[in-house]
Amino acid sequence: MNVALEQQNLYNPIDTIEYLFARDNISCDRRKEGELVAEVQGKWDNMLIFFAFEEHMRCLHLSCLLNIETATVDRSKMFELLALLNENLWLGHFSYWSEQKMPIFKHSMILQDDEELFTGKIGKIIELAIMECERVYPIFNAVMRQNVAPTQALYKGMVM
């Protein structure tokens, strides 16, 4: 087997992400070799950020769970809001995790064999994911907890 290929198979981007969180004094939990979860203090509430690395596809997945829960959600309003929010995103997308009854931000990236700039790139992706979640938290909160119409909640959120 090629030495470069062996080294590539040994590299796990979760190690780099774990290092970034440790550097920033953010506690995280390494669930498996290819999974990591961290709790990040947000402006509105804490967010759980989950990472999963699929080695065979060389794909890294990030999910950021917004801590907004309600017993009942008008799914038609939720899907309307998701469509409106996702229209203008350049990175990732918002979804609704039915099992947890919470909104979630998701993004995946294929890693190149020679990913020299990964640390800076993943740091920026984490920063942008948190920023997007912070931006839309009050919008989701208005729709999910205050029964505000998605277009009205989005308008109010944009002018804040």
Secondary structure in CASP SS format (residue, H / E / C, confidence):
PFRMAT SS
TARGET T0000
AUTHOR 0000-0000-0000
METHOD secondary structure of the structure
MODEL  1
M C 1.00
N C 1.00
V H 1.00
A H 1.00
L H 1.00
E H 1.00
Q H 1.00
Q H 1.00
N H 1.00
L H 1.00
Y C 1.00
N C 1.00
P H 1.00
I H 1.00
D H 1.00
T H 1.00
I H 1.00
E H 1.00
Y H 1.00
L H 1.00
F H 1.00
A H 1.00
R H 1.00
D C 1.00
N C 1.00
I C 1.00
S C 1.00
C E 1.00
D E 1.00
R E 1.00
R E 1.00
K E 1.00
E C 1.00
G C 1.00
E E 1.00
L E 1.00
V E 1.00
A E 1.00
E E 1.00
V E 1.00
Q C 1.00
G C 1.00
K C 1.00
W C 1.00
D C 1.00
N C 1.00
M E 1.00
L E 1.00
I E 1.00
F E 1.00
F E 1.00
A E 1.00
F E 1.00
E E 1.00
E C 1.00
H C 1.00
M C 1.00
R C 1.00
C E 1.00
L E 1.00
H E 1.00
L E 1.00
S E 1.00
C E 1.00
L E 1.00
L E 1.00
N C 1.00
I C 1.00
E C 1.00
T C 1.00
A C 1.00
T C 1.00
V C 1.00
D C 1.00
R H 1.00
S H 1.00
K H 1.00
M H 1.00
F H 1.00
E H 1.00
L H 1.00
L H 1.00
A H 1.00
L H 1.00
L H 1.00
N H 1.00
E C 1.00
N C 1.00
L C 1.00
W C 1.00
L C 1.00
G C 1.00
H E 1.00
F E 1.00
S E 1.00
Y E 1.00
W E 1.00
S C 1.00
E C 1.00
Q C 1.00
K C 1.00
M E 1.00
P E 1.00
I E 1.00
F E 1.00
K E 1.00
H E 1.00
S E 1.00
M E 1.00
I E 1.00
L C 1.00
Q C 1.00
D C 1.00
D C 1.00
E C 1.00
E C 1.00
L C 1.00
F H 1.00
T H 1.00
G H 1.00
K H 1.00
I H 1.00
G H 1.00
K H 1.00
I H 1.00
I H 1.00
E H 1.00
L H 1.00
A H 1.00
I H 1.00
M H 1.00
E H 1.00
C H 1.00
E H 1.00
R H 1.00
V H 1.00
Y H 1.00
P H 1.00
I H 1.00
F H 1.00
N H 1.00
A H 1.00
V H 1.00
M H 1.00
R H 1.00
Q C 1.00
N C 1.00
V C 1.00
A C 1.00
P H 1.00
T H 1.00
Q H 1.00
A H 1.00
L H 1.00
Y H 1.00
K H 1.00
G H 1.00
M H 1.00
V C 1.00
M C 1.00
END
